[in-house]
Amino acid sequence: MNSKFKNDIGICVPELMMPGRDVELTKWACVACDQYTSQPDYWNKVEEIVGDAPSTLRLMLPEIYLEKEGEAERIAAIRKAMNDYMATGTLTNRGEGFVFTRRSVDGKTRNGLVVALDLECYDYSKGSTTLIRATEGTIVERIPPRLKIRDGAPLELPHILVLIDDEKKTVIEPIAEQLNKVEQLYDFELMMNGGHIEGWLINDEGMVRSIIDALTALVDPNKYGTEMPPLLFAMGDGNHSFATAKANWEKLKAGLSDEERENHPARYALVELENVHDDGIVFEPIHRVVFNVKIPEFIDALKAKLIEQNGDCEIEFYDCDNCMAKAQAAAPDGAHIIPIIIKGRKGLIIVEHPAAQLEVGTLQNALDLLIKQTQGASIDYIHGADVVNELGSKPGNIGFLLPPMQKSAFFRTVVFDGALPRKTFSMGEAHEKRYYLECRKIEK
């Protein structure tokens, strides 16, 4: 960490590697590796677009190929491409700085700030109270296959999105008013319906200090009404990639002296910060459908489990939509209300005194146990209420509709409840995810 920007909040001003001026950026930037994992046609089309041009496609492994035949050769090719791009000037060192980004896609525009975060300030374990935290449960089994790619790689390139709770818009938004003072790094159309992206280099010492000071001011143990360990940076997308960076650092630092650990580049991970209050960020609900169950028995068991976990629960079905709407309106304030769909009928789960902050937590805590106990049962996570209604109406299935998570409740819920249930929300569709663009050296 540069000593003049030393701080206690885990922020590092990264030394950036950017594509040279002759690189065609539309071919350079590719979507996050963990997208389109069941759609080989997508990645085949990207191959066609890129051809022999320099591209981040050569610097990462799409997860559709993870743990498949030829993986070792692909990883070796990634290492070679990284070294070749640095040796030939395809990637150039632009010095230390942040990058202010502006992404427009599907009629929404969101702003971000590319920074490096200190992995020493992050712990993905359940119950973590670090400044940087996972927001959904981390599946540790997903880390080792990804670690093979990062271990020994000279570069990192991020698709990780990290959220801050900056309701007064003091950190990222003020930069937009000063862009005439700084250098624009890029301005182009992303491939495969990714929208438009712009980026500016923020390396003015005064601007950098102002950003760090504004982030520091967000650290408040009493921010949510009760003294709690402060949460400054919450994973929005790419938690398993950040966890892999952490695992790589833990492995590497074991062989380093205290002095070497202090400033080793692998101690930090490049991410894009976004403000959860940015109008361009939309949290979309992810619904549930349970398959292959005996409906009456499963619903009785679900009710019993919800009562056990929350102290009360009613599950009622209605003959008309109007009756159901009246029942929903009559539910007491603070109750969790979850619409349920079975063949030929619709109903409501009403939990008056929920133990969890969110409806998804109330439901998932019960379903996790029941699915394990019900032979042959399975669960899927669904975008779109119409799909849930269709699937839930089939024999042996039950659909559950969940409300969108309020962005204003996001940080409060993680602080008080810990990591959210998996598949709580989605920050946009696959083509809206972050594209690889900036790079950073992680080898000495």
Beta strands, then each sheet from edge to edge (+ up, - down):
strand 1: 11-12
strand 2: 15-19
strand 3: 91-96
strand 4: 98-105
strand 5: 108-118
strand 6: 122-123
strand 7: 132-133
strand 8: 155-156
strand 9: 161-164
strand 10: 183-189
strand 11: 196-202
strand 12: 233-237
strand 13: 268-275
strand 14: 284-285
strand 15: 287-291
strand 16: 314-318
strand 17: 336-342
strand 18: 345-351
strand 19: 378-382
strand 20: 398-400
strand 21: 425-426
strand 22: 440-441
sheet 1: 1+ 5- 4+ 11- 10+
sheet 2: 1+ 5- 13+ 9+ 12- 7- 6-
sheet 3: 2+ 3-
sheet 4: 8+ 22-
sheet 5: 14+ 21-
sheet 6: 16+ 18- 17+ 20- 15+ 19-
end
